């Protein structure tokens, strides 16, 4: 699974850039998948709904199959050492679902190894992650920035 992580601190434009990239690439015939990574622990299924009740009863995997959208819920198998849980190995479980994609764009996940692009806006007032993360290959910004990787103007999706 070819993944590129779109990183940036809160309100720097990660989601906006990711959506524009998906539109740009799919218009050119690429099959693009996306994954939203969050470090927050929250329920993705809806408590009180049948699929949630199935999992609460002990189902290892629970799924929803509808005319418009499918979803599968399963708890991650976390190793005893919580640090290992943040590695790219967790993405392996998604590979079968993304097998037909030319590219998978991941919004977030600063802890995972892989290709990373940072979105940075000076107006937000935080330091660029590219100054401390050697895996960041480029920074998307319209602001002047002195980093060791290429800076790409925000409007240049080519």
C-alpha positions in Angstrom: 0.0 0.0 0.0 1.6 3.2 -1.2 0.9 5.8 1.6 1.7 9.5 1.9 0.9 11.1 5.2 -0.4 14.7 5.1 0.7 16.3 8.4 0.3 19.6 10.1 -0.7 21.0 13.4 -4.3 22.0 14.1 -5.8 24.6 11.7 -3.0 24.5 9.2 -5.1 23.0 6.4 -4.5 19.3 6.3 -8.1 18.3 5.5 -8.5 21.0 2.9 -5.2 19.9 1.1 -6.1 16.2 1.3 -9.5 16.8 -0.3 -8.0 18.9 -3.0 -5.4 16.3 -3.7 -8.0 13.5 -3.9 -10.1 15.6 -6.4 -7.0 16.5 -8.5 -5.7 12.9 -8.6 -9.1 11.2 -9.3 -9.8 13.7 -12.1 -6.6 12.4 -13.7 -7.7 8.7 -13.4 -5.9 7.7 -10.3 -7.6 5.5 -7.7 -7.0 7.2 -4.3 -7.9 5.9 -0.9 -7.8 7.9 2.3 -7.4 7.2 6.0 -8.0 9.7 8.8 -5.7 9.0 11.7 -6.5 10.3 15.1 -4.6 9.9 18.3 -7.9 10.3 20.3 -9.6 7.2 21.6 -13.3 7.5 20.7 -16.1 5.3 19.6 -16.4 5.2 15.8 -19.6 3.1 15.8 -22.8 4.6 17.3 -23.7 3.4 20.8 -27.2 2.0 20.9 -27.2 0.9 17.3 -27.3 -2.8 16.4 -23.7 -3.0 15.1 -22.4 -1.4 18.3 -24.6 -3.9 20.4 -23.1 -6.8 18.4 -19.5 -5.7 19.4 -20.6 -5.0 23.0 -21.9 -8.6 23.1 -18.5 -9.9 22.2 -18.3 -10.1 18.4 -14.7 -10.0 17.2 -15.6 -8.1 14.1 -18.8 -6.2 13.4 -19.9 -4.8 10.0 -22.6 -2.7 8.5 -23.7 -3.5 4.9 -26.1 -1.0 3.3 -27.0 0.1 -0.2 -24.9 3.2 0.0 -21.9 2.4 2.3 -20.2 -0.5 4.1 -18.2 -0.3 7.3 -16.2 -2.8 9.3 -15.3 -2.3 13.0 -12.7 -4.3 14.7 -10.5 -3.5 17.7 -6.8 -3.1 16.9 -4.5 -5.8 18.2 -2.2 -3.7 20.4 1.1 -5.1 21.5 2.1 -5.1 25.2 4.5 -2.2 24.6 2.2 0.7 23.6 5.1 2.4 21.7 4.9 -0.4 19.1 1.2 0.3 18.5 2.1 3.5 16.6 4.2 1.8 13.9 3.2 1.2 10.3 2.2 -2.4 11.1 -1.3 -1.2 12.1 -1.8 -0.1 8.5 -1.4 -3.7 7.3 -4.9 -4.6 8.4 -6.2 -2.0 5.9 -4.2 -3.3 2.9 -6.9 -5.7 1.5 -9.4 -2.8 1.4 -7.0 -0.5 -0.4 -5.5 -3.1 -2.8 -7.1 -1.4 -5.9 -5.8 2.0 -5.0 -2.8 3.6 -6.7 -2.2 5.8 -3.7 -3.5 6.1 -0.1 -3.4 9.5 1.5 -3.3 9.5 5.3 -4.4 12.6 7.2 -2.1 12.6 10.2 0.0 10.1 12.1 3.3 11.8 12.9 4.6 8.7 14.7 4.5 6.3 11.8 7.4 5.7 9.4 6.7 6.7 5.9 6.6 9.5 3.4 5.3 12.7 5.0 4.3 16.1 3.7 3.6 18.9 6.1 1.1 21.7 5.6 2.2 24.8 7.4 0.8 28.3 7.8 2.8 31.0 9.6 -0.4 32.8 10.7 -1.3 29.9 13.0 1.8 30.6 15.0 3.4 27.1 15.6 6.8 25.8 14.6 7.0 23.7 11.5 7.4 20.0 12.2 9.9 19.7 9.3 12.5 21.3 11.6 12.4 18.2 13.8 11.0 15.3 11.7 13.5 14.0 9.1 10.8 11.9 7.4 9.0 15.0 6.2 9.9 15.3 2.5 8.3 18.6 1.6 6.3 21.5 3.2 3.2 23.0 1.5 3.1 26.7 2.4 2.7 30.1 1.0 4.9 31.6 3.7 8.6 32.1 3.7 10.3 29.2 5.5 13.9 28.1 6.0 13.9 24.3 6.1 16.0 21.5 4.6 13.2 20.2 2.4 11.5 21.7 -0.6 8.6 24.1 0.0 5.7 23.9 -2.4 3.2 26.8 -2.8 -0.2 25.9 -1.5 -1.9 26.4 -4.8 0.5 24.2 -6.8 -1.1 20.7 -6.9 0.9 19.5 -9.9 
